[in-house]
């Protein structure tokens, strides 16, 4: 009986599949000297194991020769096509996993023939052959290998979506396969090609539209595939950089948020990764890009200062530490100028000296030697001398706001009678102590008195 290969619908299939439902494991013709040892069910000695491996390789070589003839390839392609190294790789992997030699013969031979088709430029037929192996041996590492080779073929044909789907399916269905790490790396290369704008080919030949945004989804899926691999920090960093690029190209704020999220995850999850210093700088520069000026909200300024400060505190020996510190000083001066602007608003527009003093003191605390800090100190001295700001046009028409001088520490609403807010004021209680309705020693008692 033979375990060669039959041609069905243009694809390579084990001939035994069409028999009585049993895979025939041995060749009866053309390979009589390559029969496997009868003691396949026992643990062989070292010499027996070597003999079994050699016999398996000869059997596979014979099967590949027959399958190659049916596929229209040279029958000696095993030697001339340099397929021996790939066959050895598959054999060693199967035996290391404890797969019986008899069970490994047919799928390995099928994979080698599919690999021969791939190397011969028959991409479509190779894809079909790999798909058959994955379908016929779904619970084995041979299916994982077939998916990996399919992904590699799709990638070479610039069918990026199909390639990424194969690598992703390999990780989903065969997480224990030794090919998982290789699949993650290949999927990363696919994502990089999409990110760099390599034009995809529809069906492997027709030029199609670029879609660089798809790289962001690829990065997310890649991180799910490999959260603990050495490549994971690189994935988050590249996603952040790319999302930031897209935000500039398309003025898309949601891409800026994706960049911030990627960098923050990198810093928090992988604090020792080589990309962490760059992530701090990218975050700081991202927030700094949102700064409009001293007259506007300063949330972006504060966050940029925080990340710059973290950078030169955590990496004092970094070549950019001094420049980052100088940048922090500039942003702190901007924040002080913002506090000065608030103080001037309350001083000049609202006649609220107490609020003005609060903001002037903040400006001095932030940057005492900056122009804003010095101006704030000069304003405080004017307030202490009792100088008032000049009247505005609105002041001349409607009059000034009520004067809240520097010694007034109560807001206008706090002067509202306590009785109206559900409490009894001290004065009202004292007035009622001797009234007929509230005789002495009854009713309200001051808790501070004995």
C-alpha positions in Angstrom: 0.0 0.0 0.0 1.2 3.5 -0.7 0.9 6.8 1.2 1.7 9.0 -1.8 -0.2 12.1 -2.8 -3.3 12.6 -5.0 -4.2 15.7 -7.0 -7.7 17.0 -6.1 -9.1 20.3 -7.3 -5.5 21.5 -8.0 -4.4 20.9 -4.4 -2.0 18.4 -2.8 -3.7 15.9 -0.5 -2.6 12.6 1.1 -3.9 9.8 -1.0 -4.9 7.8 2.2 -7.5 10.5 2.9 -9.7 9.0 0.2 -9.4 5.4 1.5 -11.4 3.8 4.3 -10.7 6.6 6.7 -7.3 5.5 7.8 -4.0 7.3 7.0 -1.7 4.7 5.4 1.6 5.2 6.9 4.1 3.2 4.9 5.2 3.1 1.2 5.2 -0.4 -0.3 6.9 0.6 -3.5 9.9 2.7 -4.2 11.0 2.8 -0.5 11.3 -0.8 0.7 14.6 0.0 2.4 13.0 2.8 4.3 10.6 0.9 6.4 10.1 2.2 10.0 11.2 0.0 12.9 8.5 -2.3 14.3 9.2 -1.1 17.8 7.5 2.2 17.2 5.5 2.0 20.4 8.6 1.5 22.7 11.1 4.0 23.9 14.1 3.4 21.6 17.8 3.6 22.6 20.0 6.3 21.3 21.1 4.3 18.3 17.5 3.1 17.6 16.3 6.7 17.8 18.9 7.8 15.2 17.9 5.0 12.9 14.2 5.8 13.3 14.9 9.4 12.4 17.0 8.4 9.4 14.3 6.0 8.2 11.6 8.7 8.6 13.7 11.2 6.6 14.1 8.6 3.8 10.4 7.9 3.9 9.5 11.6 3.6 12.0 12.1 0.8 10.3 9.3 -1.2 6.9 10.8 -0.5 8.0 14.2 -1.5 9.4 12.9 -4.8 6.1 11.3 -5.6 4.1 14.3 -4.6 6.4 16.6 -6.6 5.8 14.5 -9.8 2.0 14.8 -9.3 2.4 18.6 -8.9 4.5 18.9 -12.0 7.7 19.6 -10.2 11.0 17.8 -10.8 11.1 14.5 -8.9 14.6 15.3 -7.6 13.5 18.6 -6.1 14.2 17.4 -2.6 18.0 17.6 -3.4 18.1 20.3 -6.1 15.5 22.6 -4.3 17.4 22.6 -1.0 14.3 21.2 0.8 16.3 19.0 3.1 16.9 21.8 5.7 13.2 22.5 5.9 12.4 18.8 6.2 15.0 18.4 9.0 13.5 21.4 10.8 10.0 19.8 10.7 11.3 16.3 11.7 13.3 17.6 14.7 10.4 19.7 15.9 8.0 16.7 15.7 10.3 14.3 17.4 11.1 16.8 20.1 7.4 17.1 20.8 7.1 13.3 21.1 5.1 12.9 17.9 5.4 9.3 16.7 7.4 9.0 13.5 4.5 7.2 11.7 2.1 10.1 12.5 4.6 12.7 11.4 5.4 11.3 8.0 2.4 12.4 5.9 2.0 16.0 7.2 5.7 16.7 7.0 5.9 15.4 3.4 2.8 17.5 2.5 4.4 20.6 4.1 7.7 20.0 2.2 5.9 19.7 -1.1 3.9 22.9 -0.4 7.1 24.6 0.5 8.6 23.4 -2.8 5.6 24.9 -4.6 6.2 28.2 -2.7 9.8 28.3 -3.7 9.0 27.5 -7.3 6.8 30.6 -7.5 3.5 28.7 -7.5 2.1 30.9 -4.7 -1.6 30.1 -5.3 -1.0 26.4 -5.4 1.2 26.6 -2.3 -1.5 28.5 -0.4 -4.0 25.8 -1.3 -1.6 23.0 -0.1 -0.9 24.8 3.2 -4.6 25.2 3.7 -5.2 21.5 3.2 -2.5 20.6 5.8 -4.2 23.0 8.3 -7.6 21.4 7.6 -6.4 17.8 7.7 -4.3 18.1 10.9 -6.1 20.8 12.9 -4.9 19.6 16.3 -1.2 19.5 15.6 1.8 21.8 15.3 1.7 21.0 11.5 -1.4 23.1 11.2 0.4 25.9 13.0 3.3 25.6 10.6 0.9 25.6 7.7 -0.7 28.8 8.9 2.7 30.4 9.4 3.8 29.6 5.9 0.5 30.9 4.5 1.0 34.1 6.3 4.5 34.4 4.9 3.2 33.8 1.3 0.5 36.4 1.7 3.0 38.8 3.1 5.3 38.4 0.1 2.3 38.9 -2.2 1.5 42.1 -0.3 -1.9 40.8 0.8 -1.4 42.4 4.2 -4.9 41.7 5.7 -4.8 38.0 4.9 -1.2 37.7 6.1 -2.0 39.3 9.4 -5.1 37.2 9.8 -3.0 34.0 9.4 -0.5 35.1 12.0 -3.2 36.1 14.4 -5.1 32.8 13.9 -1.9 30.9 14.6 -1.5 32.7 18.0 -5.2 32.2 18.8 -5.5 28.5 17.9 -2.0 27.3 18.7 -0.6 29.4 21.6 1.8 26.6 22.6 3.3 26.3 19.1 7.0 27.1 18.7 6.0 29.2 15.7 4.1 31.8 17.9 7.1 34.1 18.5 8.0 34.0 14.8 4.4 34.7 13.9 4.4 37.8 16.1 7.6 39.1 14.5 6.2 38.6 11.0 2.9 40.2 11.9 4.9 43.2 13.3 6.7 43.4 10.0 3.4 43.4 8.2 2.2 46.3 10.4 5.3 48.2 9.7 4.8 47.8 5.9 1.3 49.1 6.3 2.4 52.0 8.4 5.1 53.0 5.9 2.6 53.1 3.1 3.6 50.1 1.1 0.8 49.7 -1.5 -1.2 46.4 -1.1 -2.0 44.1 -4.0 -5.6 42.9 -4.4 -5.4 39.1 -5.0 -1.6 39.4 -4.9 -1.3 41.3 -8.3 -3.7 44.2 -8.6 -2.5 47.5 -7.0 -5.0 48.6 -4.3 -5.5 51.6 -2.0 -3.2 52.3 0.9 -4.7 52.4 4.4 -2.1 53.5 6.9 -4.7 53.8 9.6 -5.0 50.0 9.6 -1.6 49.8 11.2 -3.0 51.1 14.5 -5.4 48.2 14.6 -2.6 45.8 13.8 -0.5 47.3 16.6 -3.4 46.8 19.1 -3.9 43.2 18.0 -0.1 42.5 18.1 0.0 43.7 21.7 -2.8 41.4 22.6 -0.8 38.6 21.0 2.4 39.3 22.8 2.0 41.3 26.0 5.0 39.6 27.6 7.4 39.3 24.7 10.5 41.5 24.3 8.8 43.1 21.3 5.9 44.4 23.3 7.4 47.8 24.5 8.4 48.4 20.9 4.9 47.8 19.7 3.4 50.4 22.2 6.1 52.9 21.3 5.7 52.6 17.6 1.9 52.8 17.9 2.3 56.0 19.9 4.7 57.6 17.4 2.5 56.6 14.4 -0.7 57.8 16.1 1.0 61.1 16.8 2.0 61.4 13.1 -1.5 60.7 11.9 -2.9 63.3 14.3 -0.7 65.9 12.6 -1.5 64.7 9.1 -5.3 64.6 9.5 -5.8 67.0 12.5 -7.4 64.1 14.3 -7.7 64.6 18.0 -8.7 61.0 18.6 -5.3 59.9 17.2 -3.6 62.2 19.7 -5.5 60.4 22.5 -4.4 57.0 21.1 -0.8 58.2 21.1 -1.1 59.4 24.8 -2.7 56.1 25.8 0.1 54.1 24.1 2.9 56.1 25.8 1.3 56.0 29.2 0.8 52.2 29.0 4.4 51.8 28.0 5.6 53.9 31.0 3.4 52.1 33.5 3.7 48.5 32.3 7.4 48.5 31.1 9.2 51.1 33.3 12.6 49.6 32.5 12.2 49.4 28.7 14.6 51.2 26.5 11.8 53.3 25.0 10.6 54.8 28.3 12.8 58.0 28.1 11.5 58.6 24.6 8.0 58.0 25.8 8.3 60.6 28.5 9.6 63.1 26.0 6.8 62.3 23.5 4.1 62.7 26.1 5.6 66.0 27.3 5.9 67.3 23.7 2.4 66.1 22.9 0.9 68.1 25.8 3.2 71.1 25.0 1.8 71.1 21.4 -1.6 71.9 22.9 -0.4 75.0 24.7 -2.0 78.1 23.3 -0.7 80.9 25.5 -0.7 82.4 29.0 -4.2 83.7 28.6 -5.7 80.2 28.1 -6.3 77.1 30.2 -3.0 75.7 31.4 -3.8 72.0 31.9 -1.6 71.0 29.0 1.2 73.2 30.4 1.0 71.5 33.8 1.0 68.0 32.3 3.9 68.8 30.1 5.9 70.2 33.1 5.1 67.0 35.0 6.5 64.7 32.3 9.5 66.9 31.7 10.2 66.9 35.4 9.8 63.1 35.6 12.2 62.8 32.7 15.2 64.7 34.1 14.5 63.3 37.6 14.5 59.7 36.4 17.2 60.0 33.7 19.6 62.7 35.0 22.5 61.2 32.8 20.5 61.3 29.6 22.0 63.6 27.0 18.8 65.6 26.7 18.3 66.1 30.5 19.8 69.6 30.6 17.7 70.7 27.6 14.6 69.2 29.1 15.3 71.1 32.4 15.6 74.4 30.4 12.3 73.6 28.7 10.7 73.0 32.1 11.8 76.5 33.2 10.3 78.1 30.1 6.9 76.3 30.7 7.0 77.2 34.4 7.5 80.9 33.5 4.5 80.5 31.2 2.4 79.1 34.0 3.5 82.0 36.2 2.5 84.5 33.5 -0.9 82.8 33.5 -1.3 83.4 37.3 -0.2 87.0 36.7 -2.9 87.4 34.1 -5.5 86.1 36.5 -4.3 88.4 39.2 -4.5 91.4 36.9 -8.0 90.4 35.9 -9.2 90.4 39.5 -7.2 93.6 40.3 -8.2 95.6 37.3 -11.6 94.3 36.4 -13.3 93.0 39.6 -11.7 95.2 42.2 -11.0 92.1 44.2 -7.7 92.6 45.9 -7.8 89.4 47.9 -8.2 87.2 44.8 -5.6 89.3 43.0 -3.1 88.7 45.9 -3.8 85.0 45.7 -2.8 84.7 42.1 0.1 87.1 42.4 1.5 85.0 45.2 1.1 81.9 43.0 3.1 83.5 40.2 5.9 84.4 42.7 5.9 80.8 44.1 6.1 79.3 40.6 8.9 81.5 39.2 10.1 84.3 41.5 12.9 85.3 39.1 10.8 85.3 35.9 9.4 88.5 34.4 5.9 87.4 35.6 7.2 86.8 39.1 8.8 90.2 39.3 5.7 91.9 37.9 3.6 90.1 40.5 5.8 91.3 43.3 5.4 94.9 42.0 1.6 94.5 41.9 1.6 93.2 45.5 3.6 96.3 46.7 1.1 98.5 44.9 -1.8 96.8 46.7 0.0 97.2 50.1 0.4 100.9 49.4 -3.4 101.1 48.8 -3.2 101.9 45.1 -6.2 101.1 43.1 -6.3 100.1 39.4 -7.5 102.6 36.8 -11.2 102.6 36.0 -12.3 100.9 32.9 -15.0 102.2 30.6 -17.5 99.8 32.2 -16.5 101.1 35.6 -17.2 104.7 34.5 -20.7 103.6 33.2 -21.8 101.1 35.8 -19.5 101.8 38.7 -16.8 99.6 40.3 -17.4 96.2 41.7 -17.7 96.1 45.5 -14.3 96.5 47.1 -12.9 93.3 48.6 -9.7 94.5 50.2 -6.8 92.3 51.2 -8.1 91.9 54.7 -11.5 90.6 53.8 -11.3 86.8 54.0 -15.1 86.1 53.6 -16.9 85.8 50.3 -20.1 87.7 49.9 -22.3 84.6 50.1 -20.8 83.7 53.5 -22.3 86.9 55.0 -25.7 85.5 54.4 -27.5 85.0 57.7 -27.1 81.5 59.1 -30.8 81.3 59.9 -31.6 81.4 56.2 -29.2 78.5 55.6 -30.8 76.3 58.3 -28.5 77.2 61.1 -28.8 79.6 64.0 -26.2 82.3 64.1 -24.4 83.1 67.4 -25.9 86.6 67.6 -29.4 85.4 67.1 -29.0 82.8 69.8 -27.5 85.2 72.2 -30.4 87.6 71.7 -33.0 84.9 72.4 -31.4 83.6 75.6 -33.2 85.9 77.9 -36.5 86.1 75.9 -39.7 84.8 77.4 -39.7 82.0 74.8 -36.1 81.0 75.8 -35.4 81.7 79.4 -31.8 81.7 80.7 -30.0 78.3 81.0 -32.3 76.8 78.4 -32.0 76.4 74.6 -28.8 77.3 72.9 -25.6 76.7 74.8 -22.2 77.8 73.6 -20.1 74.6 73.6 -17.0 76.7 74.4 -18.4 77.7 77.8 -18.8 75.7 81.0 
